[in-house]
Structure formats: structure tokens, C-alpha cells
């Protein structure tokens, strides 16, 4: 490993000396990495293999995109009351995650005190949790697999100028076919193709501004040669490639999550290259035509050969019908999950209910709050009071 590349700039936390120190003092924090641009691209397969290197840490993601609609309800984050409330709620979201972060517990008071004088943002709170967990695991690189956060890349780069991005591209037909069966997405090929397109457009905008920070790989290349792709990623991150990364069956995390949800059932096995064309059995030609019509420029860029004339009619009327079909399909999927995998159902519902309760509380507080108020500063606490010494 190139040891000179293993050092991380203090810019990782906005360029401040305080931000560059970890809780033990003096050491630079792990380098932040965000995987982009969209889920169901094979992201767990990559995360689980990279996690077999102790220099790398990536817990199950918070998917903060689901929290973002509630962020405006907190109001002025310069008010300590609003920001502390947000910190508490995000720590709660981490606790409500269906896959727990091993050996990590967060105190929201400690989190707030440690970042209260830094630029305030929901993303700063999320990354404080990630960086602390990475420090605890001794990692030099910490990755967030919340791929949808590509839509907030500008804010992330402002907060963490040293951030890197792993851009994972998958054939849109195969990815949409996978999305169509996932409770986290829509249940319609047109809607999911539009989501695919928007995500890749956001990735394009990022690469136009910070191309040197982005490594792009194709999931199909990983399927055909895991070792070559993993070596490429490791070189980009300046961490060691380890042959044991190829043995995902030895990953205890892979075994755990493969039992929790049908979405992850294959993650404890080696990928099957033949599955790259599985979408041909999962999608009708009309669906393939819609996907290709919407994503053709990207298919051409990344070497995916089209099967249709790419001239499907995709307009407001078709999108409206798609939304109706999707709502029906989602309701059916929740019912099927409840009977088919009760653990998965309850864990996902618990998180969804938590998000709904947070939003309802914020809406109620906003409705009853005074028309205007002066931002309040909470009394500072002694950081030493949060250091465990026994």
C-alpha cells in the first residue's frame, strides 16, 4: 500500500483543525466516500466485500433521503433547540435502522456538543455518526451507501472537500427490473426508469465539477471479473486489496442480512454473470422500450446495446397511469411481505413509522410555535463529561 496516500487532509471536516481530530486526539479522521447514484446497482455486493478490509468501514446506510422531506420543518438550524432536536432525531433514525451498526452507540448530547460550532446541516450530523463509527473500527476510509445522496453532492462537498465518490453503473433495464421488485422503489418500469435517469443526471453534474473525485465502474464488469474491479476500487481509495474479499461467504454481515430480506438473499453468494440478462425474462418488450427510450444516451455511453427503436411514448399521461399502477403494486407488496417475511415487514414498518412520527411531531410543533422567535443558544457543556475513562 502507498502509505503517503493513506493520510487524509484536515479538509475532511470543513478544513478545521478541530474537525480533523478524532475523539482520542490528534489523528486525522477517516476519509469520507459516498457511493452513488442509485440503489439496486449491486451496491451491497461491493460494500460487503470492501468491508472485509479493516482499513474500510461502511455500515448499513441510513438512507437519509427518506428523512429529507422533514428537514425544512426544523426551521432555523442556527437555533440550538432546532439543531439539537435534529441531532436527537437522526440518532433515533440510526437506532431504528433494520440492520444495526455493530458495537456502536451514540449519545445525541455528545454529538451535538462536538459539532455545534461547525457548519450546520443534516448531512453534517449523519457524517459525524459515520466518521465516529469508522474511527471506532480503525478505518482510514468510511463509505456511506446512501446512494440517493448524490442529489446533495454540492452540500456534501462544501462540508467535506476531501470526499470521494464511487459511481456504480448498471444496465438500466436490469436495474429497473430489480427496482420493480423492491419495496423501497416504485412498482412500475416507467417511474423507476425516470428515477434512474434523474440519479445519473445528478451524477453527471457532480462529475462535471469534481471529476477527479469520482471513480466510475460498471456492475457488469464486476460480475465478470470481481478481482479486477475490487483492485481498481482499492487503488482509488488507497487501501490494500485483499484476496479474501472474493470470499463473501466468509462475511458474517453478508450471512446476517441475506436472512433478513428477500432483497438481500443473494448477498452471501458469489455473483452469477448470467444474471446480467435476467431482465429479459422479468420485463415485457413494452417496458424495455420505455426504459431504453428514457435512458438511451447513457446506455450508449456505457456500452449497453439497445433492443428496441427507443421510440416509446412517455408523457404526462403515461406517467400518471404508471403512478396509479405503482401505488396498487406497493400496497400488494407490503401485504405479501407481511405474510412472506414477517421480520422484514416489521423492521421496515418500524423505520417508516419512526419517520412518520418525527414528521407529525415537527408539523405539530410548527403549527403551535410563535410567529417569530430569536434563535436560542444552549448552555455549553464540558466535553470531558462525555469521555469514558473506566
N, C-alpha and C positions, 0 to 999 in steps of 0.2 A: 504493500500500500504506500502511496505517496504521502508521507507524513506531513509535508508542507500544506497539502490540500485539506488536511483534517482539522486545521484551525479555522475557527469561524469568526467572522467580523463582528464587532460590537454593534454593528448596524442591525443585527437580528432583532433588537428590541428598540428600534427607533433611534439608534445611534447613541444612546445614553450609557454612561459607564455603569450606572445603577442597573439598567436593564440587562447588561452583559454579564452580570454576576448571578450565580445561582445561589441557592439557599445556604450552601456550605461556604460561600465567599470566594471571590477571585476568579473562578473559572468562567470561560465563555460558555454561553448556553448552546444547546444543540441547534443545528441549522434547520430552519423550517422548510418543509416541502409539501406542496399541495398536489394531489392527483386530480386531473381534470380530463374531460369536461362533463361526463355523464355516466350514471350508474348502469349496470348490466353490460359492462365492456370487458369483463374478466378481471375486474379490479381486485376482488378478494383473492383470486388465484395469485396475483402478483404480490399483494400485501402479505399474505401468509408465508410465501417463500422468502421475501426480503426480511420478514420478522425473525427468521431463523438465524440472522446475523445480529449479535449483541450490539453492534455499532448502529443499528437501525431500530426504530421503535415506531409502531403505528397501531394504536388500539382501534377497536371497533368505533366507527365515526359517530359524531353527534348529529350529523346532517342538519346543521344549523339553519339550512334553507327553510325547514319547517317552522322554525322559530321566528323568522324574519318578519312575517306579517304583523307580529305583535310588537316589534321594536318601536315603531312610532308612538305607541301608547305609553311608553315610559316618559315621554316628554323630554325636557332639557336634562341631558346627562351631566351637565356641569353642577346640577343639584345632587349633592351626595346621597340624598334619600332615593332619588330615581336610580342612580348608578348602583347603589348598594342593593336595591331591590332587584335590579337586573342580574347582578352577580349571584345573589341567592337563587334566583330562578334558573340560571344556567347551570349552577352546581346541582340543582334539583333535576334538571334535564339529564345531566350526566348520570345521576343516580337512577333515573328512570329508564336508562338505556337497556335494551333487551339483552345485550352482551356486556358484562361488567368489565371494567379495567382492573386487571389483576393487581392486587397489593397496593391499591391507590385509594386514598380517602382525602377529600378536600374540605377545608374549613372556609366557608364563604367570608368570614370576618378577616381571616388571614389573606385570602385572595384580594379582597377589596383594599386592605391596607397596603399591600405590596404594589398595587398598580394605580392607586388613586391619583398620583401626581403625573401619570403618563397620559398620552392622548387617549381619550375615552371612546370606546367602541364595543359593540357586541363581539366583534372579531378579536379584540384585544383580550377580552375575558376568556373566550374559547381557547385562544392560543396560550394563555397563561396556564390553563389546565393541561394542555398538551405538552408544553415545554417542561412543566414540573414533573409530569409523569415520565417524560423522556429522560430527564435528569436522574430520577429515581432508578431508572433502568440502565443508566450509564451509557446512553446512546449519544452519538455525535450528530445523527440526523433524525428528526421527528417528522413523520408524514401524517397529514390529515387526509383521509379517504372520502371526505365530503365533497365529491366531485362537482356538485352543483354550485359550490362556492366560486367557481370560475366567473360567475356573474358579478362577483365582488372583488375581482382581482386588483382593480385600481386601489381600492381602500386597503387591501392586504399589502400591496407593495408600498404604500405610504407608511403603514405601520411597521413592516418588516422588509426593508430594502434589499436584504440578502436572501429573500425567499426564492426557492426553486419550484419548478412545475414539471410534473410528469404527465404528458399528454398521451392518453391511451386511445387509439383509434380502432374502431371495429366496424366491419361491414354493416352499414345502416340497416340492411334487410335482416341480418342475423340479430343485431342488437334490438331492433324494433320487435322482432318475433319474441325475444326474451322479455322485453319490457311489457309486451301484451299479456304475459302470464304473471306479472309481478304486482302485488298489492300496492306497491309504492309508486306505481305509474298509472297511466290511463289504460283502459281496456279497448283501445282502438288504434289501428295502424296509422291512420292519418294524424291523429293527435300526437302519438308518440314520435312519428316522423318529424312533425313540426318542433317537438321538444328537442329531438336530435339535432335538427338544423340550427335552432337558436343556441344550443350549447356549443356547437362547433363555430358558429359565428363569433361567440364570445371568446373562444379560444383563439380565433384568428386575430381579433382585436388585441388580445394580450401579446401574441407573438409579434405583431407589428410594432409594438412598443418595447417589448422586452424579449426579443427572440433568443438572446444569449442565455436567458434563464430557463428556457423550455427545452425539454427532450421529448420528441415525438416517437412513439413506437406503434406498430400495428399488432393487434392481438393475434391475428393470423400468423404473424412471424413468430410470436411466442409459442403458438401451438406447434409449429413445425420445427422450432429449434429453441427450446427453453434456455439452454445454456448460453447461447449467443446473445439473446435478448437480456438475460439477467446480468451477464458480464457488461453489457453496454450500459445498463442502468447503474450498476455498481461503480463503473468508471465515472459516470456523470456525477454521482453522489460522493465520490472519493471515499468509498468504503470497500472492504475486501469482498471479492466474490468467493463464496464457499460452496464446494461441491454438494454439501448436504442440503442446499436449497432445492435441489432437484427431487429430494425425497420428502414430499409434502405429507406423506403418510406418517412420518415421524413427528409431525406437528400436533401437539395436544390441542392447540386452539382450533386447528382445522377439524379435528375429530369432534370437538365440542360443538362448533357452530353447524357442522353438517347434520347434526341430530336435531337442531332447534327449528330449522325451517327448510321447507322444500326448495326455497330459493338458493340454498347453500349446500344441498345434498351431495353435490359432486366435488366439493372443495377438498375432500380428503383423498382424492384420487388424481392420478396423472391426467392431464387434459387429452382429449381424443381429437386428433386433427380432422378426422372425417366429419365431426360435428359442425365444422365451419359452414357446411352446405345444408345443415339440418333445416334451415328456414324454408327450403323448397317444399318440405312436407308440412310445414307449420302455417304457411301463408298461401292464400289464393293468388292467382296471377293479377287480379284487380288490385289487391293490396300491394303486391310487388311493384306494380305500375305506379301507384301513388307514391310509394317510398322513393322510387327511382326518379320520379318527376321532381320531387322536392329536394332531393339530395344529389342530383347528378353531378354538379361541379365537384363536389367532394369525392364522389365515387371515382371520377376520372383522375383527380389529384392523387388519390391513394391507391390506385390500381385495381379497383373493383369493377369488373365487367358487367355492364347492364344486360338485362334480359328482355327489356321492352323498349318501345319507342319513346318512353318518358314523356308522354303527352296526355296523361290522365287529367281529368277536370278536377281541380282542387280549388274551391272557392268558399265564400262565407256560408253558402247553403250546405255544402258538403261537410263543412266543419261543424255546423250546428247539429246536423244529424249524427255526426260522429260523437259529439258531446253527450247526446241523449243515449246512444248505444253504450258509451263508456260508463255512464252512471248506473245503468242496469247491470252491466257486467261486473262493476266493482261491488255492488250490493250482493250479487250472487257469489262473488269470490270470498267476501267476508263470511257468508253463511257456510260455504264449503270449507273454509279454513277452520271454523268453529267445530265442525264435526270431524274434519280430517286430521287436524293437528292442533289440539286444544292449547298446548303450551305456546305455540307460535301465535295463536289468536289472542290469548290473554296478554302476552308480553307486548304485542303490538298495540292492542287496545289500551293497555295501561299507559303507554307513552302518548298515544293520541289523546287520551282523556286528560293526561297531565297538561299537554299543550293547550287543550280547550279550557281547562280550569284557570291556567295562567292568563289567558286572553280575557276570559269572563271577568276575572278579578280586576284586571287593568282597566277594562271598559267601565266597570262599576266605579272604580276609584276616580277615573277621569270625569265621569258624569257628575260626581259629587264634590270634586275639588273646587277650590275658589277660582274665580275667573283669572286671576293673576297672582303670582307669589314670587318672592325674591328667592333665588337659589340658596339653599342652606348648606353650610359646611359642618359635617360631623366632627366631633372632637377626635383628634388623632390618638391612637392607641400605641402603646410601647411594643414594637415588633418583637422584642426579646420575650414577650409573654407568650409568643406562639412557637418558640423554639423548643423542641423536645430534647431534654438533657438527660433523661434516665432510660 
